[in-house]
Amino acid sequence: MKQKEKDLLIKINKNINKEYGLDPRTPITDTQRSLREMVKNSIEQYFENLGGHETINLYELVLKEVEVPLLTVVLEQTKNNQSKAAKILGLNRGTLRKKLKQCDLI
C-alpha cells in the first residue's frame, strides 16, 4: 500500500472514530470500509427491487436484519462468552442477554 493510501485510511479512521465515538485505537480497515459499502449497496438493491413501490419502517427492518447475524457471529467468535461478546459489541452484558432473548438466541 502506498503512503498516500495509508494516509487516506488514517484520515478516514479518525473521522469514523470521531463520528461514532469509537476508541481512537480502533483501526478502520479496508474490510470495515467495505462493510459500509456492502450495506449501502444492499439498501440500494432493496430500493431497486421495490420497483417504485413504497416501503415503511425501513430503519427497523434493517436493524432486525443486521442484529441477528451480528450477535450470532460475535458469539461464535467468542465461543459463546457473553462477557467478551458484550465488550466487543460495546454493550452491557445485561443488554446483550436481553437482545439474545429477543432474537431467540438463548
TIBAFI-287272 format. One record per residue: residue number from 1; residue in three letters; x, y, z of N, C-alpha, C in turn. Coordinates in Angstrom, 2 decimals, decimal comma. Layout:
N
ATOM seq type   neast  nnorth     nup  caeast canorth    caup   ceast  cnorth     cup
ATOM NUM  ALA       X       Y       Z       X       Y       Z       X       Y       Z
...
//
This chain:
106
ATOM seq type   neast  nnorth     nup  caeast canorth    caup   ceast  cnorth     cup
ATOM   1  MET    0,85   -1,18    0,00    0,00    0,00    0,00    0,89    1,23    0,00
ATOM   2  LYS    0,57    2,17   -0,86    1,35    3,40   -0,97    1,08    4,30    0,22
ATOM   3  GLN    2,04    5,19    0,50    1,92    6,08    1,65    0,68    6,96    1,54
ATOM   4  LYS    0,36    7,41    0,34   -0,82    8,27    0,14   -2,09    7,52    0,56
ATOM   5  GLU   -2,17    6,23    0,20   -3,33    5,41    0,57   -3,37    5,19    2,08
ATOM   6  LYS   -2,21    4,97    2,68   -2,14    4,79    4,14   -2,62    6,06    4,85
ATOM   7  ASP   -2,16    7,21    4,36   -2,56    8,49    4,97   -4,07    8,69    4,85
ATOM   8  LEU   -4,63    8,30    3,70   -6,07    8,43    3,49   -6,83    7,52    4,46
ATOM   9  LEU   -6,36    6,28    4,64   -7,01    5,37    5,59   -6,93    5,90    7,02
ATOM  10  ILE   -5,81    6,50    7,38   -5,67    7,09    8,72   -6,68    8,22    8,90
ATOM  11  LYS   -6,83    9,05    7,88   -7,78   10,16    7,95   -9,21    9,63    8,06
ATOM  12  ILE   -9,54    8,63    7,26  -10,87    8,01    7,33  -11,10    7,41    8,70
ATOM  13  ASN  -10,09    6,73    9,22  -10,15    6,12   10,55  -10,48    7,16   11,61
ATOM  14  LYS   -9,78    8,27   11,59  -10,02    9,34   12,58  -11,44    9,89   12,47
ATOM  15  ASN  -11,88   10,12   11,23  -13,22   10,68   11,02  -14,31    9,72   11,48
ATOM  16  ILE  -14,17    8,44   11,16  -15,18    7,46   11,57  -15,16    7,29   13,07
ATOM  17  ASN  -13,98    7,22   13,68  -13,89    7,11   15,13  -14,58    8,30   15,80
ATOM  18  LYS  -14,35    9,49   15,27  -14,97   10,70   15,83  -16,48   10,66   15,64
ATOM  19  GLU  -16,92   10,29   14,43  -18,34   10,27   14,11  -19,11    9,30   15,00
ATOM  20  TYR  -18,53    8,14   15,26  -19,23    7,11   16,02  -18,78    7,01   17,47
ATOM  21  GLY  -17,90    7,91   17,90  -17,45    7,90   19,29  -16,65    6,66   19,63
ATOM  22  LEU  -15,88    6,14   18,67  -15,10    4,93   18,90  -13,77    5,26   19,55
ATOM  23  ASP  -13,20    4,26   20,17  -11,86    4,37   20,72  -10,91    4,68   19,56
ATOM  24  PRO  -10,07    5,70   19,69   -9,17    6,07   18,58   -8,22    4,94   18,18
ATOM  25  ARG   -8,04    3,96   19,05   -7,16    2,84   18,71   -7,86    1,82   17,81
ATOM  26  THR   -9,17    2,00   17,58   -9,91    1,08   16,73   -9,52    1,30   15,28
ATOM  27  PRO   -8,88    0,31   14,65   -8,48    0,52   13,25   -9,67    0,37   12,31
ATOM  28  ILE   -9,76    1,26   11,37  -10,76    1,15   10,32  -10,01    0,65    9,09
ATOM  29  THR  -10,25   -0,58    8,74   -9,51   -1,21    7,65  -10,34   -1,20    6,38
ATOM  30  ASP   -9,74   -1,67    5,32  -10,46   -1,80    4,06  -11,67   -2,70    4,25
ATOM  31  THR  -11,55   -3,72    5,10  -12,67   -4,64    5,35  -13,83   -3,89    5,99
ATOM  32  GLN  -13,56   -3,06    6,97  -14,63   -2,32    7,62  -15,24   -1,30    6,67
ATOM  33  ARG  -14,43   -0,69    5,85  -14,94    0,27    4,88  -15,82   -0,47    3,88
ATOM  34  SER  -15,40   -1,68    3,49  -16,20   -2,42    2,52  -17,51   -2,89    3,15
ATOM  35  LEU  -17,54   -3,11    4,46  -18,79   -3,46    5,14  -19,80   -2,34    4,95
ATOM  36  ARG  -19,36   -1,12    5,14  -20,23    0,05    4,96  -20,74    0,09    3,51
ATOM  37  GLU  -19,84   -0,18    2,58  -20,21   -0,17    1,17  -21,20   -1,30    0,85
ATOM  38  MET  -20,99   -2,48    1,46  -21,91   -3,59    1,23  -23,30   -3,27    1,75
ATOM  39  VAL  -23,38   -2,65    2,91  -24,68   -2,27    3,46  -25,35   -1,26    2,54
ATOM  40  LYS  -24,59   -0,27    2,11  -25,12    0,74    1,19  -25,64    0,08   -0,08
ATOM  41  ASN  -24,84   -0,80   -0,66  -25,25   -1,49   -1,88  -26,50   -2,34   -1,67
ATOM  42  SER  -26,59   -2,99   -0,52  -27,76   -3,82   -0,22  -29,03   -2,97   -0,12
ATOM  43  ILE  -28,91   -1,81    0,51  -30,08   -0,94    0,65  -30,48   -0,37   -0,71
ATOM  44  GLU  -29,48   -0,02   -1,52  -29,79    0,46   -2,87  -30,49   -0,64   -3,68
ATOM  45  GLN  -30,01   -1,88   -3,54  -30,62   -3,01   -4,24  -32,05   -3,25   -3,74
ATOM  46  TYR  -32,25   -3,07   -2,45  -33,59   -3,21   -1,87  -34,56   -2,25   -2,55
ATOM  47  PHE  -34,14   -0,99   -2,71  -35,00    0,00   -3,35  -35,22   -0,33   -4,83
ATOM  48  GLU  -34,19   -0,82   -5,50  -34,36   -1,22   -6,90  -35,38   -2,36   -7,00
ATOM  49  ASN  -35,32   -3,30   -6,06  -36,24   -4,45   -6,08  -37,68   -4,04   -5,78
ATOM  50  LEU  -37,84   -2,91   -5,11  -39,20   -2,43   -4,84  -39,90   -1,99   -6,11
ATOM  51  GLY  -39,14   -1,67   -7,12  -39,73   -1,28   -8,39  -40,65   -0,08   -8,31
ATOM  52  GLY  -40,27    0,89   -7,48  -41,07    2,10   -7,38  -42,13    2,06   -6,29
ATOM  53  HIS  -42,37    0,88   -5,71  -43,33    0,78   -4,62  -42,74    1,39   -3,35
ATOM  54  GLU  -43,60    1,83   -2,48  -43,15    2,46   -1,24  -42,88    1,40   -0,18
ATOM  55  THR  -42,10    1,79    0,80  -41,82    0,92    1,93  -42,02    1,72    3,22
ATOM  56  ILE  -42,19    1,04    4,30  -42,31    1,71    5,61  -41,43    0,97    6,61
ATOM  57  ASN  -41,09    1,65    7,67  -40,31    1,07    8,77  -38,99    0,46    8,30
ATOM  58  LEU  -38,34    1,09    7,33  -37,09    0,57    6,80  -36,00    0,52    7,86
ATOM  59  TYR  -35,93    1,54    8,70  -34,92    1,57    9,76  -35,03    0,34   10,65
ATOM  60  GLU  -36,23    0,07   11,10  -36,47   -1,09   11,97  -36,16   -2,40   11,24
ATOM  61  LEU  -36,55   -2,49    9,97  -36,27   -3,68    9,18  -34,77   -3,94    9,06
ATOM  62  VAL  -34,01   -2,91    8,75  -32,56   -3,06    8,59  -31,93   -3,49    9,92
ATOM  63  LEU  -32,33   -2,85   11,01  -31,75   -3,21   12,30  -32,05   -4,66   12,66
ATOM  64  LYS  -33,28   -5,11   12,42  -33,63   -6,50   12,72  -32,84   -7,47   11,84
ATOM  65  GLU  -32,67   -7,12   10,57  -31,95   -7,99    9,64  -30,46   -8,08    9,97
ATOM  66  VAL  -29,89   -7,03   10,51  -28,47   -6,98   10,82  -28,17   -7,54   12,21
ATOM  67  GLU  -29,07   -7,33   13,15  -28,80   -7,66   14,55  -28,55   -9,16   14,78
ATOM  68  VAL  -29,39  -10,01   14,22  -29,24  -11,44   14,48  -27,91  -11,98   13,96
ATOM  69  PRO  -27,54  -11,72   12,70  -26,24  -12,23   12,26  -25,07  -11,60   13,01
ATOM  70  LEU  -25,20  -10,33   13,38  -24,14   -9,68   14,15  -23,94  -10,39   15,49
ATOM  71  LEU  -25,02  -10,59   16,21  -24,93  -11,26   17,51  -24,43  -12,69   17,36
ATOM  72  THR  -24,92  -13,38   16,35  -24,53  -14,77   16,14  -23,04  -14,90   15,87
ATOM  73  VAL  -22,53  -14,08   14,96  -21,12  -14,17   14,61  -20,22  -13,77   15,77
ATOM  74  VAL  -20,59  -12,72   16,48  -19,76  -12,30   17,63  -19,75  -13,39   18,69
ATOM  75  LEU  -20,88  -14,02   18,94  -20,91  -15,12   19,90  -20,05  -16,29   19,43
ATOM  76  GLU  -20,10  -16,59   18,14  -19,25  -17,65   17,60  -17,78  -17,31   17,79
ATOM  77  GLN  -17,42  -16,06   17,53  -16,02  -15,63   17,64  -15,53  -15,68   19,09
ATOM  78  THR  -16,43  -15,51   20,03  -16,05  -15,52   21,45  -16,35  -16,86   22,11
ATOM  79  LYS  -16,70  -17,86   21,30  -17,06  -19,20   21,81  -18,16  -19,09   22,86
ATOM  80  ASN  -19,17  -18,27   22,56  -20,35  -18,05   23,41  -20,04  -17,39   24,76
ATOM  81  ASN  -18,92  -16,73   24,87  -18,60  -15,99   26,08  -19,32  -14,64   26,00
ATOM  82  GLN  -20,40  -14,52   26,76  -21,23  -13,33   26,68  -20,52  -12,08   27,18
ATOM  83  SER  -19,66  -12,22   28,16  -18,92  -11,05   28,65  -18,00  -10,50   27,57
ATOM  84  LYS  -17,28  -11,39   26,88  -16,40  -10,95   25,80  -17,22  -10,39   24,64
ATOM  85  ALA  -18,32  -11,05   24,32  -19,18  -10,58   23,23  -19,72   -9,19   23,54
ATOM  86  ALA  -20,16   -8,99   24,77  -20,69   -7,68   25,16  -19,62   -6,60   25,02
ATOM  87  LYS  -18,40   -6,93   25,40  -17,31   -5,96   25,30  -17,04   -5,62   23,84
ATOM  88  ILE  -16,98   -6,64   22,98  -16,74   -6,41   21,55  -17,84   -5,53   20,96
ATOM  89  LEU  -19,08   -5,80   21,35  -20,23   -5,06   20,82  -20,41   -3,69   21,45
ATOM  90  GLY  -19,73   -3,46   22,57  -19,89   -2,18   23,26  -21,20   -2,09   24,02
ATOM  91  LEU  -21,67   -3,27   24,48  -22,92   -3,34   25,22  -22,68   -3,79   26,64
ATOM  92  ASN  -23,60   -3,45   27,50  -23,63   -4,01   28,84  -24,02   -5,48   28,70
ATOM  93  ARG  -23,47   -6,34   29,54  -23,76   -7,77   29,44  -25,26   -8,04   29,58
ATOM  94  GLY  -25,91   -7,31   30,46  -27,36   -7,47   30,64  -28,14   -7,09   29,39
ATOM  95  THR  -27,69   -6,02   28,73  -28,33   -5,60   27,49  -28,13   -6,66   26,41
ATOM  96  LEU  -26,93   -7,23   26,36  -26,68   -8,30   25,39  -27,61   -9,48   25,64
ATOM  97  ARG  -27,74   -9,89   26,89  -28,61  -11,02   27,21  -30,06  -10,72   26,81
ATOM  98  LYS  -30,50   -9,51   27,04  -31,85   -9,12   26,66  -32,04   -9,23   25,15
ATOM  99  LYS  -31,05   -8,74   24,40  -31,12   -8,82   22,94  -31,08  -10,27   22,46
ATOM 100  LEU  -30,26  -11,08   23,10  -30,18  -12,50   22,72  -31,52  -13,19   22,95
ATOM 101  LYS  -32,19  -12,85   24,03  -33,51  -13,43   24,30  -34,53  -12,94   23,29
ATOM 102  GLN  -34,49  -11,65   22,97  -35,44  -11,09   21,99  -35,27  -11,73   20,62
ATOM 103  CYS  -34,05  -12,10   20,29  -33,76  -12,71   18,99  -33,82  -14,24   19,03
ATOM 104  ASP  -34,25  -14,79   20,15  -34,33  -16,24   20,35  -32,98  -16,93   20,13
ATOM 105  LEU  -31,92  -16,30   20,62  -30,59  -16,89   20,50  -30,15  -17,57   21,79
ATOM 106  ILE  -30,93  -17,39   22,87  -30,69  -18,14   24,11  -32,03  -18,56   24,67
//
